[in-house]
Amino acid sequence: MTEKNTPAPAAVPAAFAARPLRVAIIGAGPAGVYAADILTKAERDFEVAIDLFDRYPAPYGLIRYGVAPDHPRIKGIVKALHKVLDRGDIRFFGNVDYGTDLDLEELRVHYDAVIFATGAINDADLNIPGIELQGSHGAADFVSWFDGHPDVPRTWPLAATEIAVIGNGNVALDVARMLSKHAEDLLVTEIPDNVYEGLRASPVTDVHVFGRRGPAQVKFTPLELRELSHSRDVDIVLYPEDFEFDEASDALIKSNNQVKTMVGTLTNWLIEQEEREERGEAGERASRRLHLHFLHSPVEIAGADGKVEGIRFERQELDGTGQARGTGELVDYPVQAVYRAVGYFGSALQDVEYDGRTGTIPNDGGKVLDGSGTQVPGLYATGWIKRGPVGLIGHTKGDAAETIAHLLADLAGLPLATNPAPDAVTGLLDSKGVEYTSWEGWLALDAHEQALGAAAAPAPTREGPVPRERVKVVERAQMAAVSRTADEAARSRA
Ligand SMILES: Cc1cc2nc3c(=O)[nH]c(=O)nc-3n(C[C@H](O)[C@H](O)[C@H](O)COP(=O)(O)OP(=O)(O)OC[C@H]3O[C@@H](n4cnc5c(N)ncnc54)[C@H](O)[C@@H]3O)c2cc1C
């Protein structure tokens, strides 16, 4: 962090000598949990009490509802977050929606500071004709469906044989991989039963991923790109005319190892494909294909009877600086579904300024600003809602460190809670009839999902049957019921 971003901690106000600093964090995704962890561990000579709220009974945000189910290593990051919340010094309140169940005025009564860590769950827009047609989807909606998000429908239309995915980032790869993989190969993961059944019935044969610029400009990461070649019975198909490198691309390949690795991977795949063609082995190998196209900019989605039946692109060329410009050549692909994976977008929060261009809360290093650019005392932001929906889970740690440093530097100016008693907020939630869940409730839901996995038929794999680690509970009411039953049992024991 720069000097500007690491302010010196302030002198401790008298209030916090007599009682803990009380902080509410809204959002129990990685950013919220890291902020809580960093604040509890910060060097200080006063106590802190942190309440972490999430609108779902399950914590972990996009690790649970974004990261693809066949990425168990990344999903495994929850183990570190679990340890933080399991220490017992941070209270978790699930099933509490900021803006519906609690508002800012109420939070101000019970907390000295509020940190918004609400992330992003919606798709960024792509304004091309035909985007509203039936069969045109946002990647985020599909991701929410395959990750068992409680707020999306349980069924997903999977009738297309040919599909276009627009975008050249990791989410586009996730979507393309999930669409092209055989459902049986996902059974070892935590996919909910309805997702398995939906994918199993899919007649897909060809998934086309389109990027606007060249192979050196992709926004993938090397591991995620290489992983494409690991899907059983799915061939990768590349197009030699897409392999264009301008001066800027050459410079980037030389200076950036990540780009060099990915261009190397793509080029090797192309060479292998051409060698197979030369040997006359170019015919059908796999029953499904995943095509990677570059230098294609979407122009229009074509439809008939209100449904997607094709997509038109303008071919691009690189302009020497790594940017793409149109060549005027139009190319059409017959597809029956289009997924736009052009980015996520954060949502506005009640009583907090919102920047509709970036989908973020306007802030200065995490200090929330009002419409005139002035700091709002006691309000902070971290994670994707602070910085925009880019970057990996690890990046939210740095975010949180910066935000917490500012909060600690602001101690003397925080608007003190008028009713800081820890029970006051539970009393408020009870009086409003909010069916909140606790950390113990999440532990019960977690154990319940693992028990469902153990009871399910083992997943068939090349190495033989493998027990399922977990089967996700999808319905919010069911999630809350499992959690609250455990909470009530704990309360009656107490
Ligand atoms: C499809 C996809 C795949 C990804 N794959 C990877 C990967 O493989 N590796 C990797 O490192 N990163 C990956 N990422 C990025 C990673 O998920 C993000 O960097 C990270 O989740 C951002 O953390 P966050 O806490 O800011 O937001 P989120 O994870 O979105 O968490 C925000 C939390 O706030 C809660 N919330 C929102 N609004 C309210 C409200 N009004 N009241 C109460 N609670 C609320 C939400 O329920 C959620 O739990 C992926 C992202 C996506 C979208």
PDBQT file of the ligand as one rigid body, heavy atoms in Angstrom, charges set to zero:
ROOT
HETATM    1  C1  LIG A 501     -18.232 -16.505 -11.733  1.00  0.00    +0.000 C 
HETATM    2  C2  LIG A 501     -17.075 -16.108 -10.871  1.00  0.00    +0.000 A 
HETATM    3  C3  LIG A 501     -16.023 -16.974 -10.705  1.00  0.00    +0.000 A 
HETATM    4  C4  LIG A 501     -14.942 -16.598  -9.909  1.00  0.00    +0.000 A 
HETATM    5  N1  LIG A 501     -13.916 -17.474  -9.778  1.00  0.00    +0.000 NA
HETATM    6  C5  LIG A 501     -12.856 -17.130  -9.018  1.00  0.00    +0.000 A 
HETATM    7  C6  LIG A 501     -11.766 -18.027  -8.869  1.00  0.00    +0.000 A 
HETATM    8  O1  LIG A 501     -11.772 -19.142  -9.427  1.00  0.00    +0.000 OA
HETATM    9  N2  LIG A 501     -10.716 -17.611  -8.088  1.00  0.00    +0.000 N 
HETATM   10  C7  LIG A 501     -10.711 -16.391  -7.451  1.00  0.00    +0.000 A 
HETATM   11  O2  LIG A 501      -9.754 -16.074  -6.724  1.00  0.00    +0.000 OA
HETATM   12  N3  LIG A 501     -11.727 -15.518  -7.595  1.00  0.00    +0.000 NA
HETATM   13  C8  LIG A 501     -12.788 -15.861  -8.354  1.00  0.00    +0.000 A 
HETATM   14  N4  LIG A 501     -13.811 -14.973  -8.503  1.00  0.00    +0.000 N 
HETATM   15  C9  LIG A 501     -13.715 -13.646  -7.855  1.00  0.00    +0.000 C 
HETATM   16  C10 LIG A 501     -14.187 -13.649  -6.399  1.00  0.00    +0.000 C 
HETATM   17  O3  LIG A 501     -15.419 -14.323  -6.309  1.00  0.00    +0.000 OA
HETATM   18  C11 LIG A 501     -14.295 -12.207  -5.892  1.00  0.00    +0.000 C 
HETATM   19  O4  LIG A 501     -12.996 -11.630  -5.948  1.00  0.00    +0.000 OA
HETATM   20  C12 LIG A 501     -14.793 -12.094  -4.458  1.00  0.00    +0.000 C 
HETATM   21  O5  LIG A 501     -15.876 -12.948  -4.199  1.00  0.00    +0.000 OA
HETATM   22  C13 LIG A 501     -15.240 -10.653  -4.138  1.00  0.00    +0.000 C 
HETATM   23  O6  LIG A 501     -15.537 -10.620  -2.770  1.00  0.00    +0.000 OA
HETATM   24  P1  LIG A 501     -16.585  -9.638  -2.080  1.00  0.00    +0.000 P 
HETATM   25  O7  LIG A 501     -16.644 -10.081  -0.657  1.00  0.00    +0.000 OA
HETATM   26  O8  LIG A 501     -16.255  -8.245  -2.406  1.00  0.00    +0.000 OA
HETATM   27  O9  LIG A 501     -17.999  -9.911  -2.776  1.00  0.00    +0.000 OA
HETATM   28  P2  LIG A 501     -18.960 -11.174  -2.737  1.00  0.00    +0.000 P 
HETATM   29  O10 LIG A 501     -18.196 -12.433  -2.793  1.00  0.00    +0.000 OA
HETATM   30  O11 LIG A 501     -19.979 -10.894  -3.788  1.00  0.00    +0.000 OA
HETATM   31  O12 LIG A 501     -19.671 -11.114  -1.298  1.00  0.00    +0.000 OA
HETATM   32  C14 LIG A 501     -20.631 -10.144  -0.991  1.00  0.00    +0.000 C 
HETATM   33  C15 LIG A 501     -21.570 -10.649   0.097  1.00  0.00    +0.000 C 
HETATM   34  O13 LIG A 501     -22.459  -9.584   0.459  1.00  0.00    +0.000 OA
HETATM   35  C16 LIG A 501     -23.755 -10.105   0.637  1.00  0.00    +0.000 C 
HETATM   36  N5  LIG A 501     -24.730  -9.024   0.409  1.00  0.00    +0.000 N 
HETATM   37  C17 LIG A 501     -24.946  -8.346  -0.729  1.00  0.00    +0.000 A 
HETATM   38  N6  LIG A 501     -25.912  -7.421  -0.556  1.00  0.00    +0.000 NA
HETATM   39  C18 LIG A 501     -26.325  -7.524   0.731  1.00  0.00    +0.000 A 
HETATM   40  C19 LIG A 501     -27.316  -6.854   1.503  1.00  0.00    +0.000 A 
HETATM   41  N7  LIG A 501     -28.081  -5.878   0.995  1.00  0.00    +0.000 N 
HETATM   42  N8  LIG A 501     -27.480  -7.227   2.804  1.00  0.00    +0.000 NA
HETATM   43  C20 LIG A 501     -26.722  -8.217   3.346  1.00  0.00    +0.000 A 
HETATM   44  N9  LIG A 501     -25.768  -8.887   2.641  1.00  0.00    +0.000 NA
HETATM   45  C21 LIG A 501     -25.576  -8.552   1.347  1.00  0.00    +0.000 A 
HETATM   46  C22 LIG A 501     -23.851 -11.206  -0.403  1.00  0.00    +0.000 C 
HETATM   47  O14 LIG A 501     -24.870 -12.154  -0.074  1.00  0.00    +0.000 OA
HETATM   48  C23 LIG A 501     -22.442 -11.806  -0.335  1.00  0.00    +0.000 C 
HETATM   49  O15 LIG A 501     -22.379 -12.857   0.606  1.00  0.00    +0.000 OA
HETATM   50  C24 LIG A 501     -14.911 -15.327  -9.283  1.00  0.00    +0.000 A 
HETATM   51  C25 LIG A 501     -15.990 -14.459  -9.456  1.00  0.00    +0.000 A 
HETATM   52  C26 LIG A 501     -17.055 -14.840 -10.236  1.00  0.00    +0.000 A 
HETATM   53  C27 LIG A 501     -18.183 -13.879 -10.423  1.00  0.00    +0.000 C 
ENDROOT
TORSDOF 0
